[in-house]
Amino acid sequence: MSQIGTETTPVRVAIIGSGPSGFYAADALLKQTDYVIEMDMFDRLPTPYGLVRGGVAPDHPKIKSVTKVYDKIAAHPHFRLFGHVEFGKDITHDEIKAHYHAVIYAVGAQTDRRLGIPGEDLIGSYAATEFVAWYNAHPDYRDLQFDLSQERVAVIGNGNVAMDVARILASSYEELRKTDIADYALEALRTSKVKEVYMLGRRGPAQASFTNPELKELGTLSLADVIVKADEVTLDPLSSAALAATPDPLAEKNLKTLNEYLQRPIAGKPRQIHLRFLVSPVVIMGTERVEGIRLVKNALQQADDGTLRPRATGEFEELPVGIVFRSIGYTGVALPGVPFDAKAGVIPNQLGRVIDPATKQTILGEYTVGWIKRGPSGVIGTNKPDAVESVTQLLADIPNFAELDPTQAVRESVDTLLLVKQPNFTTYSDWSALDQLEIQNGAAQDRPRLKYSRVDQMLDAAEAARRARAASTPV
Ligand code: NAP
């Protein structure tokens, strides 16, 4: 057999997941010049982009414009996308190993973390991640129902997802209409009765994990006042000392913005966003559905690692709310046949090389990137250096790939396999056609885009576009 990584025997790589981390892994593979590498990216949805499509808030179009970079990556002749192909079902771990030298898991963190308090499963208690996926037209979540007839809502957590949820709930119909929010979500939010949104942080304002542009954005909403409590945004002695010892520009900016909100006269707008700090939920109250939330007031204390952690004071408060959105972070889900660290919610790895939990050794040919590698942290751009780190390990391993000897490591054998196992797969050309159709359908309603939210609609539209392309191609 000729040397692996040449024109005659390219290195064959499968990338599982088409979100930012998968695309940055593809980019790093395409940018190196030592080897000829071909890659196939798989996604269980017919559409690519992971959280850029299903997670980034609809009113943040600039963040979504990163997909232009992914389009360029996808245009490379050594790149292919297979959408609507689920790992573990339509293509198994064994099949991947037979068709590729290497696999990169880029599946993100697909579920929400749990609070572990009574009442978490009452009607009206929702995972923020589900609400986000719902308003972003994710097919798995589009049929969920959120009871927006309630006037008071609690959002638990002080991260950017909590910010997104609070902002979407408090935005006006006119503000939302300008976005690519799912049509059914726009309609449900148009008739929403929500008036008061309480964002509940368990630590103080200096420890909040939301970023400053998101905090400032709340203050620009046409329908909502932002309300903070003087005693909660006044810095405690431990936080002051920590900031004096180690300046933290993000915390400083957030404190400045929160103090501006404190000084700002309340305009009497019809909705209010209350930013609360140093409170932890202990019970979500109600018999059948959410009726309120019991909070304990916290003080901060220094942990052994030097961080400031919340400590319950024993002072309680009850907040009457009809909806609770739990927004305390995402966590990973195990993939069939792939090692998984259930406690950390990640694939165990060493700089991106997957580790076999039994032997504690790295597995040749298996790599991971993004949130399923490091946990759900950072912004989209964080995934770029993260992917480079993993791809660097993969490239270093190529000389050893000869010992893997995948039996069907040629492009055509993947097409043959999929024609049997999932003939309805979509390609990047199909996605480009869907993309254009969504934009056209949006323009007809004076909206930036009208997203498809059902898999069968996506597949039908892709098939129709394929036929139209074939009919217009001269023979
Ligand atoms: P996150 O930033 O990790 O925030 C999670 C929040 O939940 C923290 O405030 C955390 O408090 C709190 N929390 C955790 N356990 C809790 C508990 N038991 N009780 C009460 N509160 C608890 O996670 P995220 O908001 O899901 O965001 C995930 C990542 O995506 C982040 O890196 C975020 O910046 C990014 N993102 C970015 C954007 C954007 O750029 N616009 C938008 C959305 C998401 P502690 O700090 O005390 O642990």
Residues whose N, C-alpha, C, O or C-beta is under 5 A from the ligand:
A	BS01	NAP	L115 G157 N158 G159 N160 V161 A162 R202 R203 Q207 S209 S327 I328 G329 Y330 P376 S377 G378 V379
